[in-house]
Amino acid sequence: MKSLFILPLAIMLASTSMFGQSLTQPPRIDPSKCPVGLEVEQNGSLVAYKNAYAGPADDVDPRFVHQRSAQRFDFKMTNFLSHEIVEAEITAHAFSDKLRAFGVPAPTPDLWQTVDVTFDVKGNGSATRELSFAHFPAIRTFDVDSVTYADGCTWHASSPGACSVAPRAPMRISAQ
């Protein structure tokens, strides 16, 4: 008799969980709208470094030394065409460190940074580059805004977010 009540409950919880995830998961690249594939994986964790604004390193006034952090990512771009890619314009979208409530649907990122990335992606090949983003505590997506080919031709995304991917965090397995 208990199994009659447990099965519907399990189905309801599983479908609710899947429904919630589909609303909060960031978009993935749609091959029909984007001439490249992009895989972004977080490379390690936040990297903290100190930055001094004035004077030699051993003569710095502590009031002018600031702790900063950067996130590092490995970008693997796959070229679906036979033309060589030499550059891509990529925009990172992130959440600032202000307080907010995360619900369904998820809030819209309020930080962004656009960078021009030099690639050497042969036709029908792939290449990887490492990039770091400072002051971006929680990156949600990366958009490929444009791609420049070796022959000078340029592809532009049809709309913001049309060629977008979410970064993957590596899963560490402890060997204890």
C-alpha positions in Angstrom: 0.0 0.0 0.0 2.9 2.4 0.8 4.3 1.9 -2.7 1.1 3.3 -4.2 1.7 6.6 -2.4 5.5 6.7 -2.9 5.5 6.3 -6.7 3.4 9.4 -7.5 5.4 11.4 -4.9 8.7 10.3 -6.6 7.3 11.2 -10.0 6.1 14.6 -8.8 9.4 15.5 -7.2 11.5 14.3 -10.2 9.4 16.3 -12.7 9.4 19.4 -10.4 13.2 19.1 -10.1 13.6 18.8 -13.9 11.2 21.6 -14.6 13.1 23.9 -12.2 16.4 23.1 -13.7 15.3 23.8 -17.2 14.2 27.3 -16.2 17.4 28.1 -14.3 20.0 26.5 -16.6 21.8 29.0 -18.9 21.4 28.6 -22.7 23.6 26.4 -24.8 25.0 27.1 -28.3 22.5 26.3 -31.1 24.5 25.0 -34.1 21.8 26.4 -36.5 22.6 29.9 -35.2 26.3 29.7 -34.6 29.2 28.7 -37.0 31.4 27.6 -34.0 31.2 25.3 -31.1 32.4 26.7 -27.8 33.2 24.7 -24.6 34.2 26.8 -21.6 35.6 25.1 -18.5 36.6 26.8 -15.3 40.4 26.3 -15.0 41.0 26.0 -11.2 39.3 28.4 -8.9 39.5 32.0 -8.1 43.0 33.3 -8.3 43.8 36.0 -5.8 46.6 38.5 -6.4 47.7 41.9 -5.1 47.9 44.9 -7.3 49.9 48.0 -6.3 49.1 51.3 -7.9 52.3 53.3 -7.1 56.0 52.7 -6.3 58.4 49.8 -6.5 57.1 46.5 -4.9 59.3 46.8 -1.8 58.4 50.5 -1.2 54.6 50.3 -1.5 52.3 52.1 0.9 49.9 49.4 2.2 46.9 51.8 1.8 47.4 51.5 -2.0 47.6 47.7 -2.2 44.3 46.1 -3.2 43.3 42.4 -3.1 41.8 41.4 -6.4 40.6 38.1 -7.8 40.2 36.6 -11.2 38.5 33.5 -12.6 40.4 31.5 -15.3 38.7 29.6 -18.1 39.8 27.3 -20.9 37.9 28.2 -24.1 37.8 25.4 -26.7 36.5 26.7 -30.0 35.5 24.3 -32.7 35.2 25.5 -36.3 32.3 24.0 -38.2 33.4 25.6 -41.5 36.4 25.1 -43.8 37.6 28.8 -43.3 40.3 29.4 -40.8 39.2 31.5 -37.7 41.7 34.2 -36.5 39.7 36.1 -34.0 36.4 36.0 -32.0 34.6 38.7 -30.0 33.3 37.1 -26.7 31.2 38.7 -24.0 31.2 37.4 -20.5 27.9 37.9 -18.5 28.1 37.7 -14.7 26.4 38.6 -11.5 27.9 41.3 -9.4 28.5 40.8 -5.6 25.3 42.7 -4.6 22.7 40.9 -2.6 19.8 39.3 -4.6 17.3 36.5 -4.4 17.7 33.7 -6.9 14.4 32.3 -8.0 12.7 30.8 -11.0 13.4 32.2 -13.5 16.9 33.2 -12.5 17.8 37.0 -12.4 19.5 38.6 -15.3 23.3 39.1 -15.0 24.3 42.7 -14.3 28.0 42.7 -15.3 29.5 42.1 -18.7 32.9 42.4 -20.4 33.6 42.0 -24.1 37.0 40.8 -25.2 38.6 40.2 -28.6 40.3 36.8 -28.5 43.0 35.8 -31.0 42.5 32.2 -32.1 44.2 30.0 -34.7 41.4 27.6 -35.5 41.9 25.7 -38.8 39.0 24.8 -40.9 36.9 22.0 -39.4 39.4 22.0 -36.4 39.5 23.3 -32.8 41.8 25.3 -30.6 42.0 26.2 -26.9 42.8 29.5 -25.2 43.0 30.4 -21.6 41.4 33.7 -20.5 40.9 35.3 -17.1 38.3 37.7 -15.9 38.9 40.0 -12.9 36.1 41.3 -10.7 33.6 38.7 -12.1 32.4 36.8 -9.0 29.8 34.6 -10.7 30.0 34.2 -14.5 26.8 32.8 -16.0 27.3 32.8 -19.8 29.7 33.6 -22.5 28.4 34.9 -25.9 30.2 34.6 -29.2 29.3 38.0 -30.7 31.4 37.7 -33.9 34.0 35.6 -35.6 36.7 36.8 -38.0 38.1 34.5 -40.6 41.6 34.6 -42.2 40.2 35.8 -45.5 38.7 38.9 -43.8 35.1 37.8 -43.7 33.2 38.3 -40.5 30.2 36.5 -39.0 28.0 38.4 -36.5 25.5 36.8 -34.1 21.9 37.5 -35.2 20.9 38.6 -31.7 22.4 38.9 -28.3 22.7 35.5 -26.7 22.1 33.6 -30.0 25.5 32.0 -29.7 25.8 31.5 -25.9 27.3 28.8 -23.6 27.6 28.4 -19.8 30.9 27.6 -18.3 31.4 24.1 -16.7 33.2 23.8 -13.4 35.6 20.8 -13.2 34.5 18.2 -10.8 37.3 17.3 -8.4 37.5 13.8 -6.9 39.3 13.5 -3.6 41.7 10.5 -3.2 41.6 10.1 0.5 
